[in-house]
Amino acid sequence: NKQEDIRQILEIIKEEANPVKVILFGSHANGNWVEDEYVENGVRFSYISDYDFLVVIKKGEEKEHAIISHIENRSNHVNNVVSPIVHDIDYINEGLRFGQYFFTDIINEGILLFDDGNYTFDEPRILTPIEEKKKAQGYFDIWFPQAQGFLKGVDFYLTDKELRLCAFSLHQATECFYSAVLLVYTGYKPKTHNLQKLRNYAKHISTDLYQLFRTPVLNERELHLFDLLKKGYIDARYKLDYVISEDDLKELISKVKKMQELVKQLCQEKIESF
């Protein structure tokens, strides 16, 4: 029951975040949520919409990433992934004054589930299509070439048998590609290096992008590869028990190079649409 899920998650958010406002946004707010699981040639595929929440807190509260972690851990019983975005009211209002259309769209199109009545959102600056296009192009021009630069490093480190540095650079390339497509489409990039979270945030942009990794679901090889890629940020640099093979890296490099082409296409289409 969707309403019961949302009610339970809201109670968890109120207990963990002490919020001033909570807004449900995305597919569960506009009624376009998807729960698509199917089997093709004996292989199971899955695409299930997340529950997306903007959790607004007072400035100076507990660190945002800790609040997010607590909410996610307590929401594991819910079938859908719970994706809370947590920011203080000053941060959001600064974004609204700047013309940050991600927050503007959430406020205009989302469902306000909770409001303590003590804080208000600033009037958002509305960008012209020319301004939106310029901003999106600017994001692309920073993040996409940066991702390509990390991919060049990947090839160098693989040739030089520096497998841990190769894994770290591959993680960075993947993170930058996700950052590029998120910023071009929404003007927003969450404060995280976690590739699973970035993958979930970008889910609504492209099914093909989402299914580059961990597809088919329950495939142990696919889960293992994505886990190695996720751990490339910390474990590949600092943990002695992190092990990745050349074959692992070659498979992941192939996926990230496909990601490069897909992100380039998606971003160009979005920029031209303004």
C-alpha positions, 0 to 999 in steps of 0.5 A: 500500500503506497499511502501506508509506505509514505506514512511510515517513511514520513514518521521515520523522517520526522524522528530522524531529521527533526524537519521543518518541511518534508516534500514527496516528489518525483514519480510517486508524487505525480502518479507516474511511478513504475514497478516493472519486473519481468523475465526474458529468456530466463533472466529477470529484469527490474525497474522500480521507482524510488520514493523521493523526499526532500527533507528540509532541516534547520541550519546547524542540525546533524550532518546531512549524510548521517540523517540520510543514512539513518532514514535509509537504514530504517526504511529497509522494510519498504519494497521500493528504494527510499531516496531522501535528499536532506538540506537546510532551509538556507541552502535551498533558499540560496538555490532558489534565488540562484534559479536552481530549477531542481528545487523550484520543480520540487516545490511547485510539483511535489506534495507537501507532507509536513510543514512546521509553519516556521519557515518559508521558501524564497521566491525562485528566480525563473531562468529564461530558456537561453539562461537554462541552456547556458547553465546546462552547457556550462555543467556539461563542459566541466563534468564531461571532459573531466570524466573523459580525463579519468577514462584516459587515466584508466587506460594508462593504469591498466597498461601499467598494471596499476589495478587499484589506481585503475579502479579508483580512476574508473570510479571517478569517471563514472561519478563524473558522468553521473554528475554531468547528466544530473546537472544538465537535466536537473541543475542538481548534484547530491553531495555523495561519491556513492555510485549506487545513490547517483545511479538511483538519482539518475534513474528517472532520466534514462532507463538505459543508463540505469540498466548499464549496471546491476542488470540483470538483477540477482546476477552475481557477476553483475552485482560483484562488478558494480560492488568493485566499482563502488568500492573503487573510491575508498577501498581501492586506495586504502584497504589491503583486502580490496582485490580486482582483476584485469578481467574485472576491470576490462568488463567495467571499462567496457560498461563505462565507455558505453556510459560515456556515449549514452551520457553524451547523447542524453546531455546533447539532446537536453541542451538542444531542447532548451 
